[in-house]
Structure formats: structure tokens, C-alpha cells
Amino acid sequence: MAVFFYIWSIMAKGRNSSIEIDPFNVTFTPLPGSTFINLLRLLAQNHFRVDAVGIPRILYSIAMSAAMSPLNVLEKLRFDKKIKGTEIKPPIFIIGHWRSGTTYLHNLLSQNPNFAYPTTFQTVTPGVFLGSENLIKPMVEASLPPTRPEDNVPLGADLPQEEEYAMGNLCPYSFYNGWCFPRKMNFYYKFVCMDEVPQRAVEEWKEIYIYYLKKITFANNGKQLVLKNPSNTARIKLLLEMFPDAKFVHIYRNPYHVFLSMKRDIESEMPLYCVQEPRDDGEMEKEMADLYNKMFKKYFEEKKLIPEGNFSEVRYEDLIENPLREVKRVHKELGLPGFDENKDNFVRYIDAQKEIKPHVYNIDKQLKEKIYDYWKLTIDRWGYDV
């Protein structure tokens, strides 16, 4: 038995990757919450390739997804007509690259009870959260650590969460599918910018996205949604086609820090998702850097399409320095209701987060030059240094 676990520990580390996987940590991956049809589609997209390190995880995911499948059908039968008849008020989209402060800004805006948001529970089990909460939610809560793996930000079933997880569990066109199936990471990254994908896939994505947002709106009695999704940074034109009056808040951060923070995120969180051995470190770094540049090239082109009065931009460092001032400015620039009435809510949340400190990075000359070569587009545009 000891020999077995020794061999498995070797297999749980990619040949050219520093990322190690605990093959028996099966509950944190989002795949168990996928609809069964979508999980089969994902496996088919990957030619049913699951590496040895992912076998316990995929078996658990298949079992859980299959068990929830009847509940998914019942939920459709019970709520489908009401969901389709729900009107979505113009959403507030929080955009910006991962590790740029999108979560903090999302949590802050969510302190205003005029708005609703998808919760972690509603994103990891998007097919069953309306009719089976009492049964499924305790299992979701039990699978979550108290804080996120990549930092010490609280993680809970009822806290705001990005809907990209839900889209990954409803359709095979999501950024996070690439973290579950890293051998095709570059393929799934294409669905961020939606540039090199078939039009039928784009139309299917739009249909599922609208249905999911209607479902969240229905669950929250018609409230306006505040949504945080870094992938949407490169989808402004697509989102405006669906929601012409949508509002956007873009948050940006020192690219040198984003680069290193994103690497830490991949190294700490992706091993909890994947059912395949991670890619070579150099390949993953290059794909991460390339996606960043593609995202922001498209963002800079498409943000001009946002109607006047529907766009606000936040510098991460300003938000950390004075969060109350920045959230007030966002409310004013976008004409959002409720800041003054809920000022105490914002202050309480800000005070509660003061113990959470951003990670400090040591960046030598060689590393600085490498990051600049990757991301000089935004470093020069925003005027950042180390």
C-alpha cells in the first residue's frame, strides 16, 4: 500500500510542472455541480482523457452530477415558465483581470440591498439551486474551506461569486473548464474573447447566459444584478448586444503584481480543479500572458461602445487606500441608488476586511523585465512601475 501511494504521489505531479495534485481531494472542483449532459459534453470535448491523478475526482463528479440530474429535470419542470418570463433589469458588470480586486469591489457593491448577486451555491450548482436548496446546499457548504485557497478572503455558500463558474457547469464554453481540463487550456481560453469560436457556440452561450441571469433575477424577486466576471472584460460588445443599457465598472491593478498573483492563483487553485496533469509551467505562463494581452486589446477597443454615463473605472490601489470614497464615486458616476442610505453597511464591511492584507512580492530586475516584455501594453498605458 505504501508503494501504491508513493507511485500515485509521483503521478500527481505533472512531468514538467511544479504543480502538485492531491488526487483524493475531490470535493472542491466545480465539476460535481455540472449538469450531467454538460459533464458528458466536456468529457467528449476532451476525448474522455482523464489522467490517473484525476480518476477519483472525475468519478466523484460523475456520481454527484448524475445524482442531481433528476433534481435538475424537476427544477426545469417546476420553474422554467416563470424563469423565461422574468425580466432582467440592466445588469451592473464588474470587469477586470483576475487578481485585480474584482472580488473586493463585488463584495462592496453587494452591501447595497438594492442589488442582488449570484452566490457561490448558485454558481456551483446552477441547475438545482431553486428547488433543492435544503438538500444540496449543506453539501456545498461542507465542501468549501473557510477562505479561498489563493488568499485569505472568506469563502461561503451565500457570499457573492462570479457567474463564470455557473456557465462552466451549464455549457462547455467557460474559462474555468480550462482549469479542469488543463491539456486543452488554450482551447477554453478562446471563450473569453469569443473571437475564434463558431458562431453557433456564441449563440448557445448567449442563450444559456440570459437564462441563468433570469434565474438569478427570479430567485431575488426581480432585483437589479451586480455581476463580477473577469472573463466579461473582453465581451463588452457581446454583453451590450444582450443588455444595451448595462452598466460597467472596470477595475485595474499594477500588472507586475497581477502577473505574480495570477501565477500564485493558478498554482494554488487549479490543482483542486483539474482531472488531467497540469501543463508545463512555461506553457501555462505564456498562455496566461497571451490571454491577458488579448483581453485588454479587446477591452480597449470595445469600451468605447459603452453609452455615456454607464461606465466607471477604478484603480485598485485607490480602492484599497480609500474604499468608501471609491464606492461612493462609482455610485455617483453610474447613477446607482442607495449609497447614503446604506453607508453604514459599506463601513462595516470595510472595517471587517482590514485584517486581510495583499501579498507582498519581491521583484528583481530580471523578473521585472520579463513581466514588462509580456505586458508592456497596460504597464505603459496605465503608467505603472514595480
N, C-alpha and C positions, 0 to 999 in steps of 0.2 A: 504493500500500500504506500509506503514511504517513497518507493521508486516511482510509482504512478504519479504522486503529487509533485515530485521533483521534475519529471518529464513535462507534466502539464504546466508547471511554472515557467519552464523554458519556452514552451509553445505559446504562452500568454504574452510574450514579448515579440513584437514584430522583428523580422530579421535585421532591418536597418532603421529601426525606430527605438527611441528612448522611452516610448510609452508602454507601460506595463498594465495588463488587464487581470483583474480577479475574475476568473470565469464563473465563479459561484455567486458573484454579486449580480443578481438577476432582476431586481425589482426597480432600479432607478431608470432604466431605459424607457423611453416613451412608447416603444413598440407594443407592450401589452394592451395599451388603450386604443390601439388602431382598430378600425372596423375590420372584420375578418376578410372581406373582399379586398380591401386596400392592402392588408398584410400579404395576401397572396399575390397581388399585383407587384408589390415591392420585391418579393422573393423571385417572381418571374423576371422582373427587370434585371435582377442580378443573377439570372440563370441558376437560381437556388443555391448559389455558392455561400455557404456558411462555414467559416473555419472552425477548427477544433475548439478554440477559445470561446466561440460564440454558441456552441451547441446547447449548453444549459440555458443560456439566455433566450435563444430562439424557441426552444421547447416550452419554456415558461410563457413566452409571449404568445405563441400559438394557442396554448391551453387557455390563457386568460381571454384572448381575443375571441376564441371560439365559444367560450362560456358566456361572454357578454353579447354574442351575436343575436340570440333570441330577444334580449332586452332592447337591443338596437332596433329590431323589427317592431317590437311593441311600441317603442317610443315614436317611431315613424307613423304608425297607425293612429296613435293617440293624438299626436301634436302637429302632424305635417300640415294640415289645412290652416291651423292657426299661425304656424310659423310663416308659411308662404304669404299669408295676409298681413303680416306685420310690416309696418313702415319703419325704415331706418332713418333716423334724423342724421343730418350731415355729420359724419364722424370727425373726431379730432385725432389726427395721426401724429404720433411721436416717432420721428425718424432720426437716423444717425447710426454710425457703425457700432457694432458690438463693442462693449467695453468703453463706451463714450459717455456714460451717465444716463442712458435711456431709462434704466430701471428706477433710478432715484427720482428722475423727473416724472415718470409714470406714477410712482407711488405718491409723490407730492400732489400732482393734479387730482389723483383719486381721493384725496382728502375732502374734495368738494362734493357733497352728496347730490349735486345737480347732475353728476355724471355717473355712468356705470362702466364696468370693465370686465373682460373675461378673467376668471380666476384660474389658478393652477388646476384645480379639479375640473373645470370646464374645458380646459385646453388639452389635458392628457386623456380625458375620456369624453370626447366631443359628441359621441353617438348616444350616450346614455345618461347625461347629467340631469335631464329634466325629470325623468320618471323613476330613476333608480338611485337617487342620491343617498338614501338611508342605507342601501345595501353596498354601494360601490365606494362612496366617499371615505368610510373608515379604512378601507384597504389602501386607498391613495394616501391618506394621512399616515398610515403605518409605513409606507414605502419611502416617505420623504425624510431626509435629515433635517435638523433644525435650521441649518444655514446652507447656502449654496456651496457646492464643492470648490468653486474657484475663488470664493471670498467668504467673508462672514456676514453677508447680507441675509436677513431672515428669509426662510422659505416655508410657506404654509399653503394648505389646500385652498384657503379662502382669500389669499393675497393676490394682487394683480399679476397677470402673467401675459407673455406675448403669444398672440394667436398663431404664430408660425408653427408652434407645436401641434395645435389643432389641425392645421392644414396638412401637416405631415402624417397625421393619423386618419385623415379623410381622403387624401389623394397623394399620388406618388410624385408630387411636384413641389418639394419643400427643401429648403436649406438643410434642415436637421436630418433629413433622410441620408445626406452625405456623411453625417457623423455616425449613423447606424450602419451604413454600408460604405466604409471609407475607401474601398477599392474603386468605387465609382464616384468619389467625392467631386471631381471636376464636372461630371455629368449633372449632379444635383445642384451644384453651384450655378449652373446656367439658368435655373428657375428663379434666381434672384433678379437678374436683369431682364429675363424673358426675351432675350434677343435672338438666340439661336435655337429656339424650340418650335415645334409645329404649332400652327395657329389653333388647331383643334385642342391641343393641350392648354393653350392660353384661355380659350373659351370655357373649357371644363373647369379650369382653376377659378375663373371669374364666377361661374355659376355656383361652385361649391363655397367660395368665399362669401358671396352675398347671402347664401342660405345660412351659413354659420353665423354671420353677423345679425341676421334676422332672428336667429335662435337665441343669441345672447341678448338682443334687444327685448324679445318676448319674455325671457327669463327675468328681465329687470324692468318690466312694466313700461316699456317704451322710452326709457331714458336715453339721452344722447351718450354715445360711447366715446371713451378716451382709450385709444389703442396704441400700444407700443410694439413696434416690429421693425428691427433694423433692416430686414430684407426689403421693406417697403421704401427704403431710401432711393432705390433705383426703379421704383414703379409709379412715380408720380403721375405720369401721363395715363397709365392704366387705371389708377385709382380715380383720377378726375373723369375718366370716361364713365365710371360707375357712380361716382359721387361728385358732381360738378361743383357743389358748394362746400366740399370738405375743407377743413382747416388743417394746417400742418405746423408742427413745431420741430425744427431741426436743432439737434444738439451736437456740437463737435468738441473734440478734445485734442490735446497735444499728440500728434501722430507718433512721436517717438514712444510715448507712454502707451498708446493704444496698441502698437505693434507688440510690445513685450507683454502687455496684459492679455492680449488675444492669444499669444503663444501659451501663456500660463493657463488660460481657459481651455484651450484645446487639450493640453497635457493633463489637466485635472478632470475635465468633464467628459470629453469624448470617450475615454476608456470605460465609462459607465454606460455608454450607449451602444457601442459597436458590437456587431456579431461577426466581424471579419478582422483579421490582423490589421493594425494601423499601417498606413503608408510610410515610406521613407521620410525621415524628418525634413530633409531638404525639399522633397517634392511637396509636402504639406505646407511648408513655409512659403514656397513660391506660389502655390495656388491661393493661399491666404492673401499674399501681397497683390497678386493679379486681380483677385476679386475686389479688393479694396479700391484699386485704381479704376476698374470697370464701373463699380458702384458710383464713385464720385464723379467720374466723367459724365455719366448719365444724369446724376443728380444736378450738376451744374448746368446741364443743358435743359433739363425739364422743369427746374424750379421756376423758370420764367413763365411757365404756363399757369401758375397758381394765381388766382384773382387777387387783386389788391385788397388788403385787409384780412386775408385768410392765411397769412404766413408770419411766423415769428421764429427768430433764431437765437439760440442760447449757447454761450461759451461755457464749457464745463467748469473751467477754473473760476468763472464769475458765479456760477451756480453754487459751487462749494463754498466760496467766500461769503456769499450773502443769498442764501436760498429764498428767503421771504421776499426780498426785493425782486429777484428774477421771476418768481412765480406770479407776483403781482403784475410785473411788466407783461408777461405772457397773457394773462387775463385781459389786460387793457388793450394790447395790440390786436388780439383776436376777438375782442368784444364779448368775452365769456362772462356769464353771470356768476355771482356768489362769492367773490373774493372777500369782501368786507364782512359779510355775514359769517363766513367760515374761517376767518383769520386765526381764531384760537385753534382750530383743527390743524392748520398748517404749522403753527408754532409748536404744538405738542409733538407732531411728527418730527419736525426738525430737531427738537431737543432730544427726542428718543434716539436719533441717529448719530448723535455727536460722538459716541464711543467708537463708531466704525471709521477707521482710518484707511485712506487709499494706500496701496502698496507703494513702497519707495524703491526705485530702480537705480542701479549703478550702470551708467552708460559710458564706456570708454570711447576713445577716438575711432577705433576700428568699427565698433558696433554702430556708432553714430553715422559714420559714412555709409555703412551698409543700409541702414534704415532710410537715410536720405536718398540713396540711389533707388530704393524701392518706391518711396512715397513723396518725392520732391513736388509732385503736383499740388498736394494740400499743404505741405510744410511751407512752401514759398507763398502760396495764396493766402494762408492764414498768418504767416509771419512768426512761426514757432521756432524755438531753439530747444536744446535739451533742458 
